[in-house]
Amino acid sequence: MTVEQQPTLEEQSRTEIEKVSPLVRRIADRMNIDLGGLSGTGSEGQITVKDLRTKISPKQESMVTVTEKVSDSTKMDTPIKRSSKNIREASDQEDYILQPLNHIRRITGEKLSTAKREIPHFYLSVDCETDSLLDFKREHGNSETSCFSINDLILYAVARALKKHPEANASWSNEGIRIHRNVNLAVAVASERGLLTPVIRNVESKGILAIASEMKELKERVKNGKLGREELMGGTFSVSNLGMYGIQQAVAVINPPQACVLAVGSVETKPLSRNNKIYHASIMNCTLSSDHRLLDGAEASRFLACLKLFLEEPLQMLV
Protein backbone atom coordinates (compact mmCIF):
# COMPACT_ATOMS: atom_id res chain seq x y z
CA MET A 1 0.00 0.00 0.00
CA THR A 2 1.41 3.35 -1.01
CA VAL A 3 1.13 6.64 0.86
CA GLU A 4 -1.02 8.05 -1.94
CA GLN A 5 -3.58 5.27 -1.61
CA GLN A 6 -4.16 5.52 2.20
CA PRO A 7 -6.38 8.68 2.30
CA THR A 8 -8.58 7.22 -0.42
CA LEU A 9 -9.22 4.06 1.65
CA GLU A 10 -9.96 6.12 4.78
CA GLU A 11 -12.50 8.18 2.83
CA GLN A 12 -14.15 4.99 1.60
CA SER A 13 -14.29 3.64 5.18
CA ARG A 14 -15.92 6.83 6.49
CA THR A 15 -18.48 6.76 3.66
CA GLU A 16 -19.38 3.15 4.50
CA ILE A 17 -19.83 3.97 8.20
CA GLU A 18 -22.14 6.86 7.37
CA LYS A 19 -24.28 4.50 5.28
CA VAL A 20 -24.88 2.15 8.26
CA SER A 21 -27.04 3.05 11.27
CA PRO A 22 -26.10 1.86 14.79
CA LEU A 23 -29.04 -0.58 14.77
CA VAL A 24 -28.02 -2.18 11.48
CA ARG A 25 -24.41 -2.45 12.65
CA ARG A 26 -25.49 -4.19 15.91
CA ILE A 27 -27.59 -6.68 13.98
CA ALA A 28 -24.82 -7.30 11.50
CA ASP A 29 -22.30 -7.93 14.29
CA ARG A 30 -24.64 -10.42 15.97
CA MET A 31 -25.35 -12.26 12.70
CA ASN A 32 -21.69 -12.14 11.56
CA ILE A 33 -22.75 -10.43 8.35
CA ASP A 34 -20.15 -8.63 6.24
CA LEU A 35 -21.53 -5.23 5.26
CA GLY A 36 -18.89 -4.72 2.59
CA GLY A 37 -20.34 -4.46 -0.88
CA LEU A 38 -23.94 -4.49 0.39
CA SER A 39 -26.09 -1.98 -1.50
CA GLY A 40 -28.46 0.15 0.59
CA THR A 41 -32.01 0.92 -0.44
CA GLY A 42 -32.62 3.56 2.23
CA SER A 43 -32.39 7.32 2.05
CA GLU A 44 -29.12 8.43 0.37
CA GLY A 45 -28.13 4.78 -0.08
CA GLN A 46 -28.28 3.96 3.66
CA ILE A 47 -28.25 0.24 4.49
CA THR A 48 -31.50 -0.75 6.24
CA VAL A 49 -32.64 -3.79 8.26
CA LYS A 50 -34.61 -4.86 5.18
CA ASP A 51 -31.35 -4.98 3.19
CA LEU A 52 -29.82 -7.29 5.83
CA ARG A 53 -32.64 -9.81 5.44
CA THR A 54 -31.30 -10.72 1.99
CA LYS A 55 -28.14 -12.06 3.64
CA ILE A 56 -29.57 -14.00 6.61
CA SER A 57 -31.16 -17.42 6.91
CA PRO A 58 -34.82 -17.96 8.00
CA LYS A 59 -33.56 -19.25 11.36
CA GLN A 60 -31.81 -15.92 12.02
CA GLU A 61 -34.92 -13.93 11.05
CA SER A 62 -36.43 -14.11 14.57
CA MET A 63 -33.26 -12.70 16.10
CA VAL A 64 -33.50 -9.66 13.84
CA THR A 65 -37.11 -9.11 14.90
CA VAL A 66 -36.18 -9.28 18.60
CA THR A 67 -33.32 -6.82 18.08
CA GLU A 68 -35.65 -4.41 16.29
CA LYS A 69 -38.12 -4.50 19.22
CA VAL A 70 -35.40 -3.90 21.80
CA SER A 71 -34.19 -0.92 19.81
CA ASP A 72 -37.61 0.74 20.12
CA SER A 73 -36.95 1.49 23.81
CA THR A 74 -33.77 3.39 22.94
CA LYS A 75 -35.07 5.53 20.09
CA MET A 76 -35.32 8.60 22.30
CA ASP A 77 -31.71 8.17 23.44
CA THR A 78 -30.26 7.52 19.97
CA PRO A 79 -31.72 9.88 17.36
CA ILE A 80 -31.99 8.25 13.93
CA LYS A 81 -32.40 10.17 10.69
CA ARG A 82 -35.77 9.40 9.14
CA SER A 83 -37.38 10.71 6.00
CA SER A 84 -40.69 12.59 6.22
CA LYS A 85 -42.26 9.63 4.42
CA ASN A 86 -41.39 7.29 7.30
CA ILE A 87 -42.82 9.74 9.86
CA ARG A 88 -46.14 9.91 8.02
CA GLU A 89 -46.33 6.13 7.84
CA ALA A 90 -45.66 5.81 11.60
CA SER A 91 -48.35 8.32 12.47
CA ASP A 92 -50.95 6.28 10.59
CA GLN A 93 -50.61 3.45 13.13
CA GLU A 94 -52.03 4.92 16.35
CA ASP A 95 -50.97 3.25 19.61
CA TYR A 96 -53.84 4.63 21.69
CA ILE A 97 -57.63 4.73 21.82
CA LEU A 98 -59.17 8.19 21.59
CA GLN A 99 -62.04 8.72 24.00
CA PRO A 100 -64.06 11.82 23.08
CA LEU A 101 -64.65 14.33 25.87
CA ASN A 102 -68.23 14.39 27.10
CA HIS A 103 -69.85 17.61 28.29
CA ILE A 104 -69.17 16.97 32.00
CA ARG A 105 -65.46 16.19 31.61
CA ARG A 106 -64.93 19.15 29.30
CA ILE A 107 -66.64 21.63 31.64
CA THR A 108 -64.89 20.15 34.70
CA GLY A 109 -61.51 20.36 33.00
CA GLU A 110 -61.99 23.95 31.90
CA LYS A 111 -63.35 25.09 35.26
CA LEU A 112 -60.69 23.44 37.41
CA SER A 113 -57.87 24.48 35.08
CA THR A 114 -58.98 28.08 35.51
CA ALA A 115 -59.28 27.59 39.27
CA LYS A 116 -55.79 26.16 39.64
CA ARG A 117 -54.34 28.91 37.47
CA GLU A 118 -56.11 31.91 39.01
CA ILE A 119 -56.86 30.98 42.64
CA PRO A 120 -54.01 31.31 45.19
CA HIS A 121 -54.40 27.91 46.86
CA PHE A 122 -52.90 27.06 50.23
CA TYR A 123 -53.19 23.76 52.06
CA LEU A 124 -53.57 22.65 55.69
CA SER A 125 -53.65 19.05 56.83
CA VAL A 126 -54.53 17.28 60.10
CA ASP A 127 -54.68 13.67 61.26
CA CYS A 128 -57.82 12.86 63.25
CA GLU A 129 -58.14 9.97 65.70
CA THR A 130 -61.43 8.41 64.73
CA ASP A 131 -61.89 5.53 67.20
CA SER A 132 -64.70 7.39 68.98
CA LEU A 133 -66.30 8.25 65.63
CA LEU A 134 -66.20 4.59 64.58
CA ASP A 135 -67.69 3.54 67.93
CA PHE A 136 -70.46 6.14 67.53
CA LYS A 137 -71.25 4.78 64.08
CA ARG A 138 -71.32 1.16 65.33
CA GLU A 139 -73.60 2.03 68.25
CA HIS A 140 -76.04 4.34 66.50
CA GLY A 141 -75.72 3.90 62.72
CA ASN A 142 -76.12 0.20 61.99
CA SER A 143 -79.79 -0.46 62.72
CA GLU A 144 -82.65 -0.55 60.21
CA THR A 145 -84.25 2.56 61.68
CA SER A 146 -80.96 4.44 62.10
CA CYS A 147 -78.48 3.81 59.32
CA PHE A 148 -75.71 6.21 58.30
CA SER A 149 -72.11 6.02 57.10
CA ILE A 150 -68.83 7.54 58.22
CA ASN A 151 -69.12 9.90 55.25
CA ASP A 152 -72.51 11.09 56.53
CA LEU A 153 -70.92 11.81 59.91
CA ILE A 154 -68.15 13.78 58.20
CA LEU A 155 -70.70 15.92 56.35
CA TYR A 156 -72.56 16.50 59.62
CA ALA A 157 -69.31 17.51 61.35
CA VAL A 158 -68.30 19.84 58.48
CA ALA A 159 -71.64 21.65 58.62
CA ARG A 160 -71.36 22.14 62.40
CA ALA A 161 -67.79 23.42 62.10
CA LEU A 162 -68.80 25.86 59.35
CA LYS A 163 -71.54 27.32 61.52
CA LYS A 164 -68.93 28.10 64.15
CA HIS A 165 -66.45 29.40 61.55
CA PRO A 166 -68.54 30.97 58.76
CA GLU A 167 -65.48 32.63 57.16
CA ALA A 168 -64.76 29.23 55.57
CA ASN A 169 -68.33 29.05 54.24
CA ALA A 170 -67.70 31.85 51.79
CA SER A 171 -67.38 32.62 48.10
CA TRP A 172 -65.54 35.17 45.97
CA SER A 173 -67.24 37.97 44.05
CA ASN A 174 -66.07 41.18 42.43
CA GLU A 175 -68.15 43.15 44.95
CA GLY A 176 -66.57 41.45 47.95
CA ILE A 177 -66.48 38.26 50.01
CA ARG A 178 -69.86 36.61 50.46
CA ILE A 179 -70.29 34.90 53.84
CA HIS A 180 -73.16 32.46 53.40
CA ARG A 181 -75.80 32.04 56.08
CA ASN A 182 -76.71 28.51 54.95
CA VAL A 183 -74.31 25.58 54.53
CA ASN A 184 -74.80 23.97 51.11
CA LEU A 185 -72.33 21.11 50.79
CA ALA A 186 -71.17 20.05 47.32
CA VAL A 187 -70.17 16.39 47.68
CA ALA A 188 -67.92 14.79 45.07
CA VAL A 189 -69.48 11.66 43.54
CA ALA A 190 -67.81 9.57 40.82
CA SER A 191 -69.85 8.57 37.78
CA GLU A 192 -69.23 6.97 34.40
CA ARG A 193 -69.52 10.41 32.80
CA GLY A 194 -67.01 12.01 35.19
CA LEU A 195 -66.90 13.63 38.61
CA LEU A 196 -70.12 15.29 39.76
CA THR A 197 -70.74 17.40 42.87
CA PRO A 198 -74.42 17.28 43.83
CA VAL A 199 -75.37 19.77 46.55
CA ILE A 200 -77.06 19.02 49.88
CA ARG A 201 -78.69 22.27 50.96
CA ASN A 202 -79.11 23.75 54.43
CA VAL A 203 -77.06 20.97 56.02
CA GLU A 204 -76.59 23.02 59.19
CA SER A 205 -80.28 22.49 60.04
CA LYS A 206 -80.42 18.75 59.23
CA GLY A 207 -79.77 15.72 61.40
CA ILE A 208 -77.48 12.81 60.54
CA LEU A 209 -80.33 10.60 59.32
CA ALA A 210 -81.68 13.32 57.04
CA ILE A 211 -78.21 13.85 55.57
CA ALA A 212 -77.75 10.10 55.08
CA SER A 213 -81.11 9.76 53.32
CA GLU A 214 -80.49 12.70 51.00
CA MET A 215 -76.95 11.57 50.19
CA LYS A 216 -78.18 8.08 49.32
CA GLU A 217 -80.82 9.51 46.99
CA LEU A 218 -78.32 11.82 45.27
CA LYS A 219 -75.87 8.96 44.66
CA GLU A 220 -78.67 6.92 43.11
CA ARG A 221 -79.64 9.81 40.85
CA VAL A 222 -76.00 10.25 39.79
CA LYS A 223 -75.72 6.53 39.03
CA ASN A 224 -78.88 6.56 36.89
CA GLY A 225 -78.00 9.82 35.16
CA LYS A 226 -81.11 11.57 36.51
CA LEU A 227 -79.39 14.43 38.31
CA GLY A 228 -80.80 17.82 37.39
CA ARG A 229 -78.56 20.77 36.58
CA GLU A 230 -79.97 22.78 39.50
CA GLU A 231 -78.85 20.03 41.88
CA LEU A 232 -75.22 20.79 40.95
CA MET A 233 -75.45 24.51 41.63
CA GLY A 234 -75.33 26.70 44.73
CA GLY A 235 -72.68 24.90 46.77
CA THR A 236 -70.87 26.96 49.41
CA PHE A 237 -68.28 24.36 50.48
CA SER A 238 -67.03 21.13 48.87
CA VAL A 239 -66.15 17.74 50.35
CA SER A 240 -64.24 15.02 48.49
CA ASN A 241 -63.92 11.70 50.33
CA LEU A 242 -61.50 9.23 48.71
CA GLY A 243 -61.24 6.96 51.75
CA MET A 244 -63.32 4.22 50.12
CA TYR A 245 -60.56 3.89 47.48
CA GLY A 246 -57.85 3.36 50.09
CA ILE A 247 -56.29 6.79 49.55
CA GLN A 248 -54.62 7.95 52.76
CA GLN A 249 -54.21 11.59 51.81
CA ALA A 250 -55.50 13.76 48.97
CA VAL A 251 -55.23 17.41 47.96
CA ALA A 252 -58.23 18.80 46.06
CA VAL A 253 -58.64 21.75 43.70
CA ILE A 254 -61.05 24.48 44.85
CA ASN A 255 -64.39 24.64 43.08
CA PRO A 256 -64.86 28.38 42.33
CA PRO A 257 -66.26 30.64 43.63
CA GLN A 258 -66.13 28.65 46.89
CA ALA A 259 -63.46 29.43 49.47
CA CYS A 260 -62.54 25.86 50.43
CA VAL A 261 -62.65 22.17 49.61
CA LEU A 262 -61.98 19.39 52.12
CA ALA A 263 -60.31 16.16 50.95
CA VAL A 264 -60.73 13.16 53.26
CA GLY A 265 -58.58 10.02 53.28
CA SER A 266 -59.10 6.47 54.50
CA VAL A 267 -59.04 5.32 58.12
CA GLU A 268 -55.74 3.60 58.91
CA THR A 269 -54.52 2.01 62.14
CA LYS A 270 -51.24 3.63 63.16
CA PRO A 271 -48.96 3.56 66.24
CA LEU A 272 -48.88 6.80 68.22
CA SER A 273 -47.02 8.00 71.30
CA ARG A 274 -48.63 9.70 74.28
CA ASN A 275 -47.05 10.24 77.71
CA ASN A 276 -44.09 8.15 76.60
CA LYS A 277 -46.37 5.19 75.83
CA ILE A 278 -47.06 3.61 72.44
CA TYR A 279 -50.66 2.93 71.51
CA HIS A 280 -52.56 2.22 68.29
CA ALA A 281 -55.31 4.46 66.96
CA SER A 282 -57.52 4.75 63.89
CA ILE A 283 -56.26 7.77 61.94
CA MET A 284 -58.02 9.67 59.15
CA ASN A 285 -56.32 12.51 57.30
CA CYS A 286 -58.23 15.68 56.37
CA THR A 287 -56.63 18.22 54.02
CA LEU A 288 -58.19 21.63 53.48
CA SER A 289 -57.52 23.58 50.28
CA SER A 290 -58.29 27.28 50.77
CA ASP A 291 -58.46 30.42 48.65
CA HIS A 292 -56.02 32.91 50.19
CA ARG A 293 -58.06 35.81 48.83
CA LEU A 294 -60.99 34.85 51.07
CA LEU A 295 -59.36 33.65 54.28
CA ASP A 296 -55.91 33.43 55.79
CA GLY A 297 -54.04 30.59 57.44
CA ALA A 298 -55.23 31.40 60.95
CA GLU A 299 -58.91 31.38 59.96
CA ALA A 300 -58.54 28.14 58.03
CA SER A 301 -56.63 26.59 60.94
CA ARG A 302 -59.38 27.43 63.41
CA PHE A 303 -61.99 25.80 61.20
CA LEU A 304 -59.83 22.69 60.74
CA ALA A 305 -59.14 22.44 64.48
CA CYS A 306 -62.88 22.62 65.19
CA LEU A 307 -63.56 19.89 62.62
CA LYS A 308 -60.85 17.73 64.16
CA LEU A 309 -62.50 18.12 67.59
CA PHE A 310 -65.89 17.06 66.23
CA LEU A 311 -64.46 14.02 64.43
CA GLU A 312 -62.44 12.90 67.44
CA GLU A 313 -65.21 13.60 69.97
CA PRO A 314 -68.50 13.18 68.06
CA LEU A 315 -70.63 13.97 71.12
CA GLN A 316 -69.29 17.53 70.90
CA MET A 317 -71.26 17.91 67.66
CA LEU A 318 -74.52 17.27 69.50
CA VAL A 319 -73.97 19.97 72.12
C-alpha positions as CSV (number, residue, x, y, z in Angstrom):
1,M,0.0,0.0,0.0
2,T,1.4,3.3,-1.0
3,V,1.1,6.6,0.9
4,E,-1.0,8.1,-1.9
5,Q,-3.6,5.3,-1.6
6,Q,-4.2,5.5,2.2
7,P,-6.4,8.7,2.3
8,T,-8.6,7.2,-0.4
9,L,-9.2,4.1,1.7
10,E,-10.0,6.1,4.8
11,E,-12.5,8.2,2.8
12,Q,-14.2,5.0,1.6
13,S,-14.3,3.6,5.2
14,R,-15.9,6.8,6.5
15,T,-18.5,6.8,3.7
16,E,-19.4,3.2,4.5
17,I,-19.8,4.0,8.2
18,E,-22.1,6.9,7.4
19,K,-24.3,4.5,5.3
20,V,-24.9,2.2,8.3
21,S,-27.0,3.1,11.3
22,P,-26.1,1.9,14.8
23,L,-29.0,-0.6,14.8
24,V,-28.0,-2.2,11.5
25,R,-24.4,-2.4,12.7
26,R,-25.5,-4.2,15.9
27,I,-27.6,-6.7,14.0
28,A,-24.8,-7.3,11.5
29,D,-22.3,-7.9,14.3
30,R,-24.6,-10.4,16.0
31,M,-25.3,-12.3,12.7
32,N,-21.7,-12.1,11.6
33,I,-22.8,-10.4,8.3
34,D,-20.1,-8.6,6.2
35,L,-21.5,-5.2,5.3
36,G,-18.9,-4.7,2.6
37,G,-20.3,-4.5,-0.9
38,L,-23.9,-4.5,0.4
39,S,-26.1,-2.0,-1.5
40,G,-28.5,0.1,0.6
41,T,-32.0,0.9,-0.4
42,G,-32.6,3.6,2.2
43,S,-32.4,7.3,2.1
44,E,-29.1,8.4,0.4
45,G,-28.1,4.8,-0.1
46,Q,-28.3,4.0,3.7
47,I,-28.3,0.2,4.5
48,T,-31.5,-0.8,6.2
49,V,-32.6,-3.8,8.3
50,K,-34.6,-4.9,5.2
51,D,-31.3,-5.0,3.2
52,L,-29.8,-7.3,5.8
53,R,-32.6,-9.8,5.4
54,T,-31.3,-10.7,2.0
55,K,-28.1,-12.1,3.6
56,I,-29.6,-14.0,6.6
57,S,-31.2,-17.4,6.9
58,P,-34.8,-18.0,8.0
59,K,-33.6,-19.3,11.4
60,Q,-31.8,-15.9,12.0
61,E,-34.9,-13.9,11.0
62,S,-36.4,-14.1,14.6
63,M,-33.3,-12.7,16.1
64,V,-33.5,-9.7,13.8
65,T,-37.1,-9.1,14.9
66,V,-36.2,-9.3,18.6
67,T,-33.3,-6.8,18.1
68,E,-35.6,-4.4,16.3
69,K,-38.1,-4.5,19.2
70,V,-35.4,-3.9,21.8
71,S,-34.2,-0.9,19.8
72,D,-37.6,0.7,20.1
73,S,-37.0,1.5,23.8
74,T,-33.8,3.4,22.9
75,K,-35.1,5.5,20.1
76,M,-35.3,8.6,22.3
77,D,-31.7,8.2,23.4
78,T,-30.3,7.5,20.0
79,P,-31.7,9.9,17.4
80,I,-32.0,8.3,13.9
81,K,-32.4,10.2,10.7
82,R,-35.8,9.4,9.1
83,S,-37.4,10.7,6.0
84,S,-40.7,12.6,6.2
85,K,-42.3,9.6,4.4
86,N,-41.4,7.3,7.3
87,I,-42.8,9.7,9.9
88,R,-46.1,9.9,8.0
89,E,-46.3,6.1,7.8
90,A,-45.7,5.8,11.6
91,S,-48.4,8.3,12.5
92,D,-50.9,6.3,10.6
93,Q,-50.6,3.5,13.1
94,E,-52.0,4.9,16.3
95,D,-51.0,3.2,19.6
96,Y,-53.8,4.6,21.7
97,I,-57.6,4.7,21.8
98,L,-59.2,8.2,21.6
99,Q,-62.0,8.7,24.0
100,P,-64.1,11.8,23.1
101,L,-64.7,14.3,25.9
102,N,-68.2,14.4,27.1
103,H,-69.9,17.6,28.3
104,I,-69.2,17.0,32.0
105,R,-65.5,16.2,31.6
106,R,-64.9,19.1,29.3
107,I,-66.6,21.6,31.6
108,T,-64.9,20.2,34.7
109,G,-61.5,20.4,33.0
110,E,-62.0,23.9,31.9
111,K,-63.3,25.1,35.3
112,L,-60.7,23.4,37.4
113,S,-57.9,24.5,35.1
114,T,-59.0,28.1,35.5
115,A,-59.3,27.6,39.3
116,K,-55.8,26.2,39.6
117,R,-54.3,28.9,37.5
118,E,-56.1,31.9,39.0
119,I,-56.9,31.0,42.6
120,P,-54.0,31.3,45.2
121,H,-54.4,27.9,46.9
122,F,-52.9,27.1,50.2
123,Y,-53.2,23.8,52.1
124,L,-53.6,22.7,55.7
125,S,-53.6,19.0,56.8
126,V,-54.5,17.3,60.1
127,D,-54.7,13.7,61.3
128,C,-57.8,12.9,63.2
129,E,-58.1,10.0,65.7
130,T,-61.4,8.4,64.7
131,D,-61.9,5.5,67.2
132,S,-64.7,7.4,69.0
133,L,-66.3,8.2,65.6
134,L,-66.2,4.6,64.6
135,D,-67.7,3.5,67.9
136,F,-70.5,6.1,67.5
137,K,-71.2,4.8,64.1
138,R,-71.3,1.2,65.3
139,E,-73.6,2.0,68.2
140,H,-76.0,4.3,66.5
141,G,-75.7,3.9,62.7
142,N,-76.1,0.2,62.0
143,S,-79.8,-0.5,62.7
144,E,-82.7,-0.6,60.2
145,T,-84.2,2.6,61.7
146,S,-81.0,4.4,62.1
147,C,-78.5,3.8,59.3
148,F,-75.7,6.2,58.3
149,S,-72.1,6.0,57.1
150,I,-68.8,7.5,58.2
151,N,-69.1,9.9,55.3
152,D,-72.5,11.1,56.5
153,L,-70.9,11.8,59.9
154,I,-68.1,13.8,58.2
155,L,-70.7,15.9,56.4
156,Y,-72.6,16.5,59.6
157,A,-69.3,17.5,61.3
158,V,-68.3,19.8,58.5
159,A,-71.6,21.7,58.6
160,R,-71.4,22.1,62.4
161,A,-67.8,23.4,62.1
162,L,-68.8,25.9,59.4
163,K,-71.5,27.3,61.5
164,K,-68.9,28.1,64.2
165,H,-66.4,29.4,61.5
166,P,-68.5,31.0,58.8
167,E,-65.5,32.6,57.2
168,A,-64.8,29.2,55.6
169,N,-68.3,29.0,54.2
170,A,-67.7,31.9,51.8
171,S,-67.4,32.6,48.1
172,W,-65.5,35.2,46.0
173,S,-67.2,38.0,44.1
174,N,-66.1,41.2,42.4
175,E,-68.1,43.2,44.9
176,G,-66.6,41.5,48.0
177,I,-66.5,38.3,50.0
178,R,-69.9,36.6,50.5
179,I,-70.3,34.9,53.8
180,H,-73.2,32.5,53.4
181,R,-75.8,32.0,56.1
182,N,-76.7,28.5,54.9
183,V,-74.3,25.6,54.5
184,N,-74.8,24.0,51.1
185,L,-72.3,21.1,50.8
186,A,-71.2,20.0,47.3
187,V,-70.2,16.4,47.7
188,A,-67.9,14.8,45.1
189,V,-69.5,11.7,43.5
190,A,-67.8,9.6,40.8
191,S,-69.8,8.6,37.8
192,E,-69.2,7.0,34.4
193,R,-69.5,10.4,32.8
194,G,-67.0,12.0,35.2
195,L,-66.9,13.6,38.6
196,L,-70.1,15.3,39.8
197,T,-70.7,17.4,42.9
198,P,-74.4,17.3,43.8
199,V,-75.4,19.8,46.5
200,I,-77.1,19.0,49.9
201,R,-78.7,22.3,51.0
202,N,-79.1,23.7,54.4
203,V,-77.1,21.0,56.0
204,E,-76.6,23.0,59.2
205,S,-80.3,22.5,60.0
206,K,-80.4,18.8,59.2
207,G,-79.8,15.7,61.4
208,I,-77.5,12.8,60.5
209,L,-80.3,10.6,59.3
210,A,-81.7,13.3,57.0
211,I,-78.2,13.9,55.6
212,A,-77.8,10.1,55.1
213,S,-81.1,9.8,53.3
214,E,-80.5,12.7,51.0
215,M,-76.9,11.6,50.2
216,K,-78.2,8.1,49.3
217,E,-80.8,9.5,47.0
218,L,-78.3,11.8,45.3
219,K,-75.9,9.0,44.7
220,E,-78.7,6.9,43.1
221,R,-79.6,9.8,40.8
222,V,-76.0,10.2,39.8
223,K,-75.7,6.5,39.0
224,N,-78.9,6.6,36.9
225,G,-78.0,9.8,35.2
226,K,-81.1,11.6,36.5
227,L,-79.4,14.4,38.3
228,G,-80.8,17.8,37.4
229,R,-78.6,20.8,36.6
230,E,-80.0,22.8,39.5
231,E,-78.8,20.0,41.9
232,L,-75.2,20.8,40.9
233,M,-75.4,24.5,41.6
234,G,-75.3,26.7,44.7
235,G,-72.7,24.9,46.8
236,T,-70.9,27.0,49.4
237,F,-68.3,24.4,50.5
238,S,-67.0,21.1,48.9
239,V,-66.1,17.7,50.4
240,S,-64.2,15.0,48.5
241,N,-63.9,11.7,50.3
242,L,-61.5,9.2,48.7
243,G,-61.2,7.0,51.7
244,M,-63.3,4.2,50.1
245,Y,-60.6,3.9,47.5
246,G,-57.8,3.4,50.1
247,I,-56.3,6.8,49.6
248,Q,-54.6,7.9,52.8
249,Q,-54.2,11.6,51.8
250,A,-55.5,13.8,49.0
251,V,-55.2,17.4,48.0
252,A,-58.2,18.8,46.1
253,V,-58.6,21.7,43.7
254,I,-61.1,24.5,44.9
255,N,-64.4,24.6,43.1
256,P,-64.9,28.4,42.3
257,P,-66.3,30.6,43.6
258,Q,-66.1,28.7,46.9
259,A,-63.5,29.4,49.5
260,C,-62.5,25.9,50.4
261,V,-62.7,22.2,49.6
262,L,-62.0,19.4,52.1
263,A,-60.3,16.2,51.0
264,V,-60.7,13.2,53.3
265,G,-58.6,10.0,53.3
266,S,-59.1,6.5,54.5
267,V,-59.0,5.3,58.1
268,E,-55.7,3.6,58.9
269,T,-54.5,2.0,62.1
270,K,-51.2,3.6,63.2
271,P,-49.0,3.6,66.2
272,L,-48.9,6.8,68.2
273,S,-47.0,8.0,71.3
274,R,-48.6,9.7,74.3
275,N,-47.1,10.2,77.7
276,N,-44.1,8.1,76.6
277,K,-46.4,5.2,75.8
278,I,-47.1,3.6,72.4
279,Y,-50.7,2.9,71.5
280,H,-52.6,2.2,68.3
281,A,-55.3,4.5,67.0
282,S,-57.5,4.8,63.9
283,I,-56.3,7.8,61.9
284,M,-58.0,9.7,59.1
285,N,-56.3,12.5,57.3
286,C,-58.2,15.7,56.4
287,T,-56.6,18.2,54.0
288,L,-58.2,21.6,53.5
289,S,-57.5,23.6,50.3
290,S,-58.3,27.3,50.8
291,D,-58.5,30.4,48.6
292,H,-56.0,32.9,50.2
293,R,-58.1,35.8,48.8
294,L,-61.0,34.8,51.1
295,L,-59.4,33.6,54.3
296,D,-55.9,33.4,55.8
297,G,-54.0,30.6,57.4
298,A,-55.2,31.4,60.9
299,E,-58.9,31.4,60.0
300,A,-58.5,28.1,58.0
301,S,-56.6,26.6,60.9
302,R,-59.4,27.4,63.4
303,F,-62.0,25.8,61.2
304,L,-59.8,22.7,60.7
305,A,-59.1,22.4,64.5
306,C,-62.9,22.6,65.2
307,L,-63.6,19.9,62.6
308,K,-60.9,17.7,64.2
309,L,-62.5,18.1,67.6
310,F,-65.9,17.1,66.2
311,L,-64.5,14.0,64.4
312,E,-62.4,12.9,67.4
313,E,-65.2,13.6,70.0
314,P,-68.5,13.2,68.1
315,L,-70.6,14.0,71.1
316,Q,-69.3,17.5,70.9
317,M,-71.3,17.9,67.7
318,L,-74.5,17.3,69.5
319,V,-74.0,20.0,72.1
